Amino acid sequence: MALSLQSLTDALANDPGLQALPAQQLADGLKAAEELNRILLMMITQTGVNNDGLITPEDMQAISDEIWKPANAQPWREFWLAHGNDSGTVETGYHLLQNDGGQLEFRGRNFADTIADSIYHFGFQVQDGNYFNEDGNTNAALSDVAGWLNYFLNGRSVVFGTEGAESLGTSDYDAYFAAARSETFYAGGGDDQVWSGLGADKVYGGAGNDRVGAGEGSDRVWGEGGHDTLYGEAGNDLLLGAGGNDVLGGGTELDTLKGGTGDDTLYGDDGDDELWGEDGLDILHGGAGRDRLDGGTGTDKLYGGDSADRLFGGAGNDTLSGGEGTDLLIGGGGADLIQLWETTQAADTVVLRAGESGLTRTTIDRIEGFASGTDKIDLSALGVASLEDLDYRRDGLASCFYDGEFLRIDSDGDARTDMIVAFSWVGELTAADFLFA
């Protein structure tokens, strides 16, 4: 599909303020805009910067560099003629339209005077991320122009930040322009704040300690570098903290939160969420809904919250607390603390698997608050077939026995202890408290 910037000149032609100009002035100004479009598309094609369907600030720099090459002397001269000037009392080229009464607004700025004019500075040289102006002063930032050009060239709403700290968000569009339902934000460096709006948005935090509110819609947010705070808000969101000690909040509906590296804190909030701590010393709060919590590596703390949750400690000495609801808890590797305290007396299940609890006080798992007759210990993965009184079976079958504090398990039927689990504040255990193989 051939590239086009017709939507840009169409907006100029339909601007009610510009339509009040003398007919010849409007026609000549539009002719200059069409010529600038032609040259800009030529530079985009020569550089190949839009082959991926995205124009970046670096691409705008490449376009400026391209037109200044000796091989492009003819397009360079044509650019200056079409761009024109407004020095003195005579306006030429695109300046026949700029600052001549345009009324349309795009992202909160005058379309003809700022948006189109800045795009049409693509042939000016660049310093410190900004185009030069005719008088030698700076014009628009490449980060702004790249975002605006994507809308008219690719039909995408893209917002670029800079290397400094800034606040980025959804801006108002004039009724003439179709407000994009989905936007992409590249915050760049610095400690940024990003507030997206409606639609399925994408936010890339970049370097720095960023704060993101994803708004409505099913959004995807990458914190990237720094200690970031990411809120999904409404919609089925995907939040990825990546590096740093991040705080992630899912908001409403069905969210997926991944902490990445660093010591992260994840809040599922409402809805049936998935929380993945991944690397680091993480704290996971499921909140309301039927949640899945996975601590990953490191010494993690998992709190299921309301409803029937599934908690997986992963590697490390973890703390698992199911909260209210009928929960499934699997400690994983390491010496884990599994807490079954709750007020509703829901039936929780603790799954024990081979190699996930040790033989000494510093390596074994501990279970607190087990309610005999309500909660269950699942030994099916160990092949255990029965609960004995004070010793193992000696017929080659896997078995276990409870001595009032420790559950001792022989998982291979050799009448030797393979793993031990300690119980606190628990009375007697009966065979009915177990799920056997």
PyMOL commands that set and color helices and strands:
alter all, ss='L'
color gray80, all
select helices_A, chain A and resi 6-13+18-20+23-47+57-67+70-83+93-96+111-119+142-154+380-382+431-433
alter helices_A, ss='H'
color red, helices_A
select strands_A, chain A and resi 105-106+109-110+126-127+130-132+138-141+157-160+167-169+183-186+193-195+202-204+211-213+220-222+229-231+238-240+247-249+256-258+265-267+274-276+283-285+292-294+301-303+310-312+319-321+328-330+337-339+349-351+365-368+376-378+387-388+399-402+406-410+419-424+434-435
alter strands_A, ss='S'
color yellow, strands_A
deselect
rebuild
show_as cartoon
